Amino acid sequence: MVEKFDVWMTPFTCERKVHVYLPENYYQSNERYPVVYMYDGHNLFHDEDATYGKSWGLETFMDHYDKKVIIVGIECNHTGNERLNEYCPYDVDWAFRGPIQGRGKLLMDWMVQEFKPMIDSRYRTIPFRECTAIGGSSMGGLMALYTVIAYNQYFSKAACISPANSICQKELQEEFFKASISADTRVYFSFGTKEARNVSSRLQQLRWFEDAFSSKGGVCMINVVEGGEHNEASWEKENPIYFDFLWKNKKRS
């Protein structure tokens, strides 16, 4: 079951739609659940809501998955290039898209100070960091990586799917050196061979973070998806893989 409602985003002075997946029989029980927060919430559950007409199919997947969690997806800003600004924590000049005015820190400060407390009061969540994850793809994957680094006191797990970390790799590395990372942190990385111009270079970037998290006691998985593309149809196939890794400590070869 997916519920939808609007929330007020204080730093951006606007309303934004939220899509919340609740486990089957949620309203017939008193059980509490872990939470996965995800970016681009409109693309997660239903094809009719998705930007390009294809979602991740997460409602169907979760209805049959044996680990029950609440998934909270918040939509991006659909105006012009505002998604890029909101989903980047730093001011960068991206050769492919031009200058980005990073508002990702504003977004995350709002999420942990206002949005997460509201979700925890509205739904039967397990609010502790050990039961709280973050996830996203592309720019959302970049934000998931930034979040699990800079806001590690709130999020213990991250699914960074096809992350756009290359646009601010240096800044993310510097962020990591400033961060306090708990030893139970788990991070899933992936990218498809059809979306990477240089697979070796892409791997090298992600392995820097794998080594960095490992040095703090964390565990990472890098999934190079043979034939994988930069789209929701490809990311849907990864649902069981990153859920198994983050929540069941299972790595697939």
RAWOSUL-V408418 format. One record per helix or strand. SS is the DSSP state (a for helix, b for strand). FROM is the first residue (numbers start at 1). LEN is the number of residues. Records with the same first field share a line. If there is no record, write none. Layout:
SS: FROM-LEN ; FROM-LEN
This chain:
b: 2-8 ; 14-8 ; 33-7 ; 69-6 ; 92-3 ; 98-3 ; 125-1 ; 132-6 ; 157-5 ; 186-7 ; 219-7
a: 10-3 ; 26-3 ; 41-3 ; 47-3 ; 58-7 ; 82-5 ; 104-19 ; 129-3 ; 139-12 ; 165-14 ; 199-17 ; 232-5 ; 239-10
